[in-house]
Amino acid sequence: AAILIPLFVYIESKFKYPMLDLRLFKSRVLLFAYSADLINGIARGALMFLLIFYLLGIKNMSPFMASIYLIPFAATMMIMAPISGRLADKHGSRFLSSIGLVISGVGLLGYAIFIRADMSLVEIVLWGAIMGFGSGMFNSPNISTIMGMVPPERRGIAGGTRTMLMNAGSVISIAMAFAILSSGLTPQAMDALFIGAQVGGKGIFVNTFISDLRFAFFLSFIISIAAAIISYMRGPTPIWREDVKKLAKESGK
């Protein structure tokens, strides 16, 4: 796949309506907004999987109860998203989206520092809610930036590109997380995790598993801060009309 990337870029550059419009990346603002989406996906894409394994394998919860404790992440993100969108319309998206990634990183750092076998469920909910709050603060302003940077007829492909990069980041995140977990656990332990076996049986070692979780969360924290820096590096809010006209002209409109 990596070998064929140059060929893909060459072919896509020859079409007026490509699947992936590489001209979008010529804009500094779009380039950094897209990059922030990709890196944010890498930072938190594996969060749900890591927490599910922790709740099933260490807390010995049922899948249903484990999913209940993940709701605060989604709930705070859902609540914060429209609020941050309104704030971005009034005050710009650069600062809000960057701070959102920092707050999300704080949640990841909280997990990295405080996660342990006897971690209270209140702590689990708290750090998840902080992460959701930060993610909601990031997503709406960043999407607003991307949609505002392109003419109406190109917003579909602009949104599709964002979704592609976000999903690609999540895939990378999951691959990294499983590589970290599998490096310290036996194949039997990994199999037991997948079926929700409790730690202490079937070869799952508590200390090793917790140590791997901490490293994965700390690495995600570092990546989230990197995403915040990238987001802020997009620069000040541009003059939208001039950018839209430029992109429209490049697309032959």
C-alpha positions in Angstrom: 0.0 0.0 0.0 2.8 2.4 0.9 4.5 1.7 -2.5 1.3 2.6 -4.4 0.7 5.9 -2.6 2.8 7.9 -5.1 0.8 6.3 -8.0 -2.5 7.1 -6.2 -1.4 10.8 -5.7 -0.5 11.0 -9.4 -3.8 9.5 -10.6 -5.9 11.6 -8.3 -4.1 14.8 -9.4 -5.3 14.2 -13.0 -9.0 14.2 -12.3 -11.2 17.2 -12.0 -13.4 15.5 -9.3 -11.0 13.0 -7.5 -11.9 10.8 -4.6 -9.3 12.6 -2.5 -8.9 16.2 -3.6 -5.2 16.8 -2.8 -5.7 20.5 -3.6 -7.4 20.9 -0.2 -4.0 20.4 1.5 -2.5 23.4 -0.3 -4.3 25.6 2.3 -2.3 25.9 5.5 -5.4 26.1 7.6 -6.9 23.0 6.0 -3.6 21.1 6.2 -3.2 21.7 9.9 -6.9 21.1 10.7 -6.8 17.8 8.9 -3.5 16.9 10.6 -5.0 17.6 14.0 -8.0 15.3 13.1 -5.6 12.5 12.1 -3.4 12.9 15.2 -6.4 13.2 17.5 -7.7 9.9 16.1 -4.4 8.3 16.9 -4.5 9.7 20.4 -7.9 8.5 21.4 -9.0 5.9 18.9 -8.2 2.9 21.1 -9.6 4.5 24.3 -12.8 2.5 24.3 -11.1 -0.8 23.6 -8.5 -0.2 26.4 -11.2 0.7 29.0 -13.4 -2.2 28.0 -10.6 -4.7 28.5 -9.8 -3.1 31.8 -13.4 -3.2 33.0 -13.9 -6.8 31.8 -10.6 -8.2 32.8 -9.8 -6.4 36.0 -13.1 -5.1 37.3 -14.9 -8.3 36.2 -17.9 -6.4 34.9 -20.4 -7.7 32.4 -20.2 -6.2 28.9 -23.4 -4.3 29.6 -22.1 -2.7 32.8 -18.8 -1.9 31.2 -20.5 -0.1 28.4 -22.5 1.9 31.0 -19.3 3.3 32.5 -18.3 4.6 29.0 -21.4 6.7 28.6 -20.0 9.8 30.4 -17.4 10.1 27.7 -20.0 10.2 25.0 -22.5 12.3 27.0 -20.0 15.2 27.8 -18.8 15.2 24.2 -22.4 15.4 23.0 -23.2 18.3 25.4 -20.0 20.2 24.7 -20.1 19.9 20.9 -23.0 22.5 20.2 -21.6 24.8 22.9 -18.2 24.9 21.4 -19.7 25.3 17.9 -21.5 28.5 19.0 -18.4 29.8 20.7 -16.3 29.1 17.6 -18.8 31.1 15.4 -18.2 34.1 17.7 -14.6 33.8 18.7 -12.9 31.7 16.1 -11.9 28.0 16.2 -8.2 28.0 16.6 -8.0 28.5 20.3 -11.1 26.4 21.2 -10.0 23.4 19.2 -6.5 23.5 20.6 -7.6 23.8 24.2 -10.1 21.0 23.6 -7.2 18.7 22.6 -5.3 19.8 25.7 -8.3 19.0 28.0 -8.7 15.6 26.2 -5.0 15.0 26.9 -5.6 15.8 30.6 -8.1 13.0 30.7 -5.6 10.6 29.1 -2.9 11.6 31.6 -5.3 11.0 34.4 -5.8 7.5 33.3 -2.1 7.0 32.8 -1.3 8.2 36.3 -4.2 6.8 38.4 -5.2 3.6 36.7 -4.7 0.6 38.9 -6.5 -2.6 39.8 -8.5 -1.0 42.6 -9.2 2.3 40.8 -12.6 3.6 41.9 -15.4 3.7 39.4 -15.8 7.4 40.1 -12.3 8.0 38.9 -13.0 6.0 35.7 -16.1 8.1 35.0 -14.3 11.4 35.9 -11.4 11.0 33.5 -13.7 9.7 30.8 -15.9 12.7 31.2 -12.9 15.1 31.0 -11.8 13.4 27.8 -15.3 13.7 26.3 -15.5 17.3 27.3 -12.2 18.0 25.5 -13.2 16.0 22.4 -16.5 17.9 22.1 -14.6 21.2 22.4 -12.3 20.2 19.6 -14.6 18.6 17.1 -17.1 21.3 16.3 -14.7 24.2 15.9 -12.4 22.0 13.8 -15.2 20.9 11.5 -16.4 24.5 11.2 -12.9 25.5 10.1 -12.8 22.8 7.4 -16.3 23.5 6.1 -15.7 27.2 6.1 -12.5 26.9 4.1 -14.1 25.4 1.0 -16.8 26.5 -1.4 -20.2 24.8 -1.0 -19.8 22.4 -3.9 -16.6 21.0 -2.3 -17.8 20.6 1.2 -18.9 17.0 0.6 -15.3 15.9 -0.3 -13.9 18.1 2.4 -16.0 16.4 5.0 -15.3 13.0 3.6 -11.5 13.6 3.7 -11.9 14.6 7.4 -13.7 11.4 8.2 -11.2 9.3 6.3 -8.3 10.8 8.2 -10.1 10.5 11.6 -10.8 6.8 10.9 -7.3 6.2 9.7 -6.0 7.7 13.0 -8.3 5.4 15.0 -7.0 2.3 13.1 -3.4 3.3 13.8 -4.3 3.9 17.4 -5.9 0.5 17.8 -2.9 -1.2 16.2 -0.5 0.7 18.5 -2.5 -0.1 21.6 -2.7 -3.8 20.8 1.0 -3.9 20.0 1.7 -2.4 23.5 -0.6 -4.8 25.3 0.5 -7.9 23.4 4.2 -7.1 24.1 3.7 -7.8 27.8 1.1 -10.5 27.8 1.1 -14.1 26.7 -1.1 -15.2 23.8 -3.3 -17.1 26.3 -3.7 -13.9 28.3 -4.7 -11.9 25.1 -7.2 -14.6 24.2 -8.7 -14.4 27.7 -9.0 -10.6 27.4 -11.0 -11.0 24.2 -13.5 -13.3 25.9 -13.7 -11.1 29.0 -11.9 -13.4 31.5 -11.1 -11.9 34.9 -7.5 -11.0 35.7 -5.8 -13.6 37.8 -7.0 -16.5 35.7 -6.0 -17.9 32.3 -2.6 -16.3 32.4 -3.6 -12.6 32.7 -1.1 -10.9 34.9 -2.4 -7.8 36.7 0.8 -5.8 37.2 1.9 -6.4 33.6 -1.5 -5.5 32.2 -1.8 -2.3 34.3 1.7 -1.3 33.3 1.0 -1.7 29.6 -2.3 0.3 30.0 -0.4 3.1 31.7 2.2 3.3 28.9 -0.6 3.2 26.3 -2.5 6.1 28.0 0.7 8.1 28.5 1.7 7.7 24.9 -1.8 8.8 23.9 -1.4 11.9 26.1 1.8 12.9 24.3 0.1 12.4 21.0 -2.9 14.5 22.1 -0.6 17.4 23.1 1.1 17.1 19.7 -2.3 17.4 18.1 -3.0 20.5 20.1 0.2 22.1 18.9 -0.6 21.2 15.3 -4.1 22.6 15.7 -2.8 25.9 17.0 -0.2 26.1 14.2 -2.9 26.5 11.6 -2.5 30.3 12.2 -5.1 33.0 12.8 -8.5 32.9 11.2 -8.1 33.6 7.5 -10.2 35.9 5.3 -12.7 33.3 4.3 -14.0 34.8 1.1 -10.6 35.1 -0.5 -9.7 31.5 0.5 -13.0 30.2 -0.9 -12.5 32.0 -4.2 -9.0 30.7 -4.5 -10.2 27.1 -4.0 -13.1 27.6 -6.3 -10.8 28.9 -9.0 -8.4 25.9 -8.6 -11.3 23.5 -9.1 -12.3 25.2 -12.3 -15.4 27.0 -11.1 
